[in-house]
Amino acid sequence: MNDLHAWLSEQHHGLRTFRTFQQKLETIGRDDPAQRGLCRVLSSLVGSYVEAFDEAPLPVEVANSAYQRLLALVASIDVHGNADRRLADINRVAESELWQ
């Protein structure tokens, strides 16, 4: 996740970044089965955001806020934590919203 966070921190807050982020999650989940659940939940979170604004006007304030929330969320994930911490991270991601 550190590499993913580093990549994300250098990106623009547009929908293309979120779509590429989903692709990166798919690759991570495929290559690292221990992260598959977290990647799926993160991808679902990002996917709902992309679907909500795909082909619709995306206000700059909403885009920036969603990007900052995703960046903070990814930074807070501890992939080396024990099982309880990893489950807590997955649940926190599942409860998260990028906008609204």
Phi, psi and chi 1 to 4 in degrees:
 res  aa     phi    psi   chi1   chi2   chi3   chi4
   1 MET       -  -25.0  -74.9  -65.3  151.1      -
   2 ASN   -61.9  -42.4  -70.6  -21.2      -      -
   3 ASP   -65.0  -39.5  -69.5  -17.7      -      -
   4 LEU   -65.2  -41.9 -169.1   58.6      -      -
   5 HIS   -63.6  -43.6 -179.0  -92.9      -      -
   6 ALA   -60.9  -43.9      -      -      -      -
   7 TRP   -62.1  -48.7  172.3   84.3      -      -
   8 LEU   -60.4  -38.4 -175.9   60.4      -      -
   9 SER   -66.2  -15.4   68.1      -      -      -
  10 GLU  -101.2    5.2  -63.6  175.2   -2.8      -
  11 GLN   -99.4  165.7  -57.8  -54.6  -54.4      -
  12 HIS   -80.6  160.5 -175.0  -92.4      -      -
  13 HIS   -87.1   14.7   59.5 -110.9      -      -
  14 GLY   -78.3  169.0      -      -      -      -
  15 LEU   -61.5  -30.7  -74.8  179.6      -      -
  16 ARG   -60.0  -38.7 -178.2  177.4  -60.5  153.5
  17 THR   -61.6  -42.1  -65.2      -      -      -
  18 PHE   -68.2  -38.3  -71.4   82.3      -      -
  19 ARG   -65.7  -43.1  -73.3 -173.4 -167.9  108.2
  20 THR   -65.7  -37.0  -56.6      -      -      -
  21 PHE   -59.3  -43.3 -176.3   79.2      -      -
  22 GLN   -60.7  -41.4  -79.6 -174.1  -69.5      -
  23 GLN   -63.4  -40.7  -66.9  168.7  -12.6      -
  24 LYS   -65.2  -39.1  -71.0 -178.4  173.8  -67.5
  25 LEU   -62.7  -39.7  -72.4  169.2      -      -
  26 GLU   -61.0  -43.2 -177.1  178.2  -42.4      -
  27 THR   -65.2  -45.0  -59.6      -      -      -
  28 ILE   -61.4  -46.8  -67.6  168.1      -      -
  29 GLY   -60.9  -36.2      -      -      -      -
  30 ARG   -72.6  -40.7 -175.0 -179.5   56.8 -117.0
  31 ASP   -83.4  -22.6  -65.3  -13.7      -      -
  32 ASP  -131.7   87.4 -173.7   -2.8      -      -
  33 PRO   -55.5  -26.3  -23.9   32.6      -      -
  34 ALA   -67.3  -19.6      -      -      -      -
  35 GLN  -103.5    1.8  -57.8  -55.6  -35.0      -
  36 ARG   -57.4  -45.8 -168.1  167.0  -69.6  143.9
  37 GLY   -62.9  -46.8      -      -      -      -
  38 LEU   -61.6  -42.8  177.6   59.8      -      -
  39 CYS   -62.6  -40.4  -71.8      -      -      -
  40 ARG   -64.8  -42.0  -73.2 -115.2  176.1  121.3
  41 VAL   -68.0  -42.7  173.7      -      -      -
  42 LEU   -62.5  -42.7  -90.6  170.2      -      -
  43 SER   -63.3  -39.4 -176.5      -      -      -
  44 SER   -63.3  -43.2  177.2      -      -      -
  45 LEU   -59.6  -49.1  174.0   68.2      -      -
  46 VAL   -67.1  -39.2  170.8      -      -      -
  47 GLY   -60.9  -40.1      -      -      -      -
  48 SER   -65.9  -33.9   66.1      -      -      -
  49 TYR   -67.8  -47.6  172.7   74.0      -      -
  50 VAL   -60.5  -44.7  169.5      -      -      -
  51 GLU   -62.7  -37.7  -74.0  177.7   21.8      -
  52 ALA   -65.3  -32.1      -      -      -      -
  53 PHE  -114.5    2.2  -68.9  102.0      -      -
  54 ASP   -63.4  125.1 -165.1   23.6      -      -
  55 GLU    63.4   23.0  -61.6 -176.0   29.7      -
  56 ALA  -127.7  155.4      -      -      -      -
  57 PRO   -61.0  133.0  -17.5   27.1      -      -
  58 LEU  -114.3  104.0  178.1   57.7      -      -
  59 PRO   -59.8  140.2  -20.3   31.1      -      -
  60 VAL   -56.8  -39.6  173.5      -      -      -
  61 GLU   -62.9  -41.4  -55.4   82.4   32.6      -
  62 VAL   -65.9  -45.9  171.5      -      -      -
  63 ALA   -61.1  -45.4      -      -      -      -
  64 ASN   -66.1  -42.3 -169.7   47.6      -      -
  65 SER   -63.9  -44.6  176.8      -      -      -
  66 ALA   -63.2  -41.8      -      -      -      -
  67 TYR   -62.1  -46.0  171.5   77.8      -      -
  68 GLN   -64.4  -39.6  -67.7  -58.9  -35.0      -
  69 ARG   -64.3  -43.3  -74.3 -178.1 -177.2  176.6
  70 LEU   -64.6  -43.1 -179.4   60.1      -      -
  71 LEU   -59.6  -45.4 -167.0   59.3      -      -
  72 ALA   -66.1  -39.5      -      -      -      -
  73 LEU   -63.2  -47.2 -169.9   59.2      -      -
  74 VAL   -63.7  -38.9  172.1      -      -      -
  75 ALA   -63.6  -28.7      -      -      -      -
  76 SER   -84.6   -7.5   71.8      -      -      -
  77 ILE   -80.8  131.8  -65.4  169.8      -      -
  78 ASP  -110.2   94.5 -178.0    3.4      -      -
  79 VAL   -73.4  -11.3  -64.8      -      -      -
  80 HIS  -102.4    5.1  -58.7  -65.0      -      -
  81 GLY   -71.0  168.9      -      -      -      -
  82 ASN   -71.7  176.3   63.7   24.7      -      -
  83 ALA   -58.4  -39.5      -      -      -      -
  84 ASP   -63.8  -42.5  -71.8  -21.3      -      -
  85 ARG   -66.6  -41.7  171.4   59.3 -162.9  -99.1
  86 ARG   -64.4  -42.2  -68.2  169.2   52.1  111.9
  87 LEU   -64.1  -41.1 -178.6   58.6      -      -
  88 ALA   -61.5  -40.4      -      -      -      -
  89 ASP   -63.6  -45.4  -76.7  -17.2      -      -
  90 ILE   -60.5  -44.4  -70.0  170.1      -      -
  91 ASN   -65.2  -38.3  -74.5  -28.0      -      -
  92 ARG   -64.8  -42.1 -170.4  167.4   33.0   81.3
  93 VAL   -63.3  -42.8  169.9      -      -      -
  94 ALA   -61.9  -30.6      -      -      -      -
  95 GLU   -86.3  -10.4  -65.9  173.9  -17.0      -
  96 SER   -77.2  155.7  -63.7      -      -      -
  97 GLU  -132.1  139.4  -67.2 -176.0    5.5      -
  98 LEU   -87.9  -20.6  -65.1 -178.9      -      -
  99 TRP  -148.4  177.3   85.0  106.6      -      -
 100 GLN   101.2      -  -66.5  177.5    0.9      -
